[in-house]
Amino acid sequence: MDAWLLFQYVVIALAVLLSAWVVARKQFPGSVRRLRVAVALPLLREGKPAWLRSVGRWVAPAVQGGNVACGGCDNCGPDPRR
């Protein structure tokens, strides 16, 4: 396989993954949040290396406010990290 063709495939794969992530965040915010928590929790456990714990903090979703009467997503939570 030509190196240029491989590079094109990698760029297209990254574009597809990025667009799938954006759609998932927009259409399924609760599921994406649960997925991020499930990935971050094992990384934040005691005894893990410091660099792995910092990756876990980066992956973990932002803390939501304690609004008990929240009935859905009406953009009242914290600003999303960019």
C-alpha positions in Angstrom: 0.0 0.0 0.0 1.3 3.4 -0.9 2.1 5.7 2.1 0.0 8.5 0.7 -3.0 6.2 0.4 -2.5 5.0 4.0 -2.3 8.7 5.1 -5.6 9.4 3.3 -7.3 6.5 5.0 -6.1 7.6 8.4 -7.4 11.2 7.8 -10.8 9.9 6.6 -11.0 7.6 9.6 -10.3 10.4 12.0 -12.9 12.7 10.3 -15.5 9.9 10.6 -14.7 9.3 14.3 -14.8 13.0 15.1 -18.2 13.5 13.3 -19.6 10.4 15.1 -18.4 11.8 18.4 -20.1 15.2 17.7 -23.4 13.6 16.7 -23.3 11.3 19.8 -22.7 14.3 22.1 -25.6 16.3 20.5 -28.1 13.4 20.2 -27.3 11.3 23.3 -25.8 13.5 26.0 -26.8 11.2 28.9 -25.3 8.1 27.3 -22.0 10.0 26.5 -21.8 11.2 30.1 -22.3 7.7 31.4 -19.7 6.4 29.0 -17.2 9.0 30.1 -17.8 8.2 33.8 -17.4 4.5 33.1 -14.1 5.1 31.4 -12.8 7.7 33.9 -13.6 5.8 37.2 -11.0 3.0 36.7 -8.4 5.6 35.8 -8.9 7.6 38.9 -8.5 4.8 41.5 -5.8 4.9 44.2 -2.5 3.4 43.2 -2.6 4.4 39.6 0.3 6.5 38.2 -0.1 10.2 38.2 -0.2 10.5 34.5 -3.0 8.0 34.2 -5.0 9.8 36.9 -4.6 13.1 35.0 -6.0 11.3 31.9 -8.9 10.2 34.0 -9.6 13.7 35.2 -9.5 14.9 31.6 -11.9 12.2 30.4 -14.3 12.7 33.4 -17.4 14.9 32.6 -17.8 18.2 34.4 -19.7 18.2 37.6 -23.4 19.0 37.2 -25.2 21.3 39.4 -27.4 19.9 42.2 -30.8 20.9 40.6 -33.1 18.2 41.9 -36.0 19.4 39.7 -34.1 19.1 36.5 -36.4 17.6 33.9 -34.0 17.4 31.0 -31.3 19.2 29.2 -32.2 22.9 28.8 -28.6 24.1 28.9 -28.7 25.0 32.5 -25.5 23.0 33.4 -21.9 24.1 33.3 -20.3 25.3 30.1 -18.8 22.4 28.1 -15.1 22.0 28.0 -13.5 22.8 24.7 
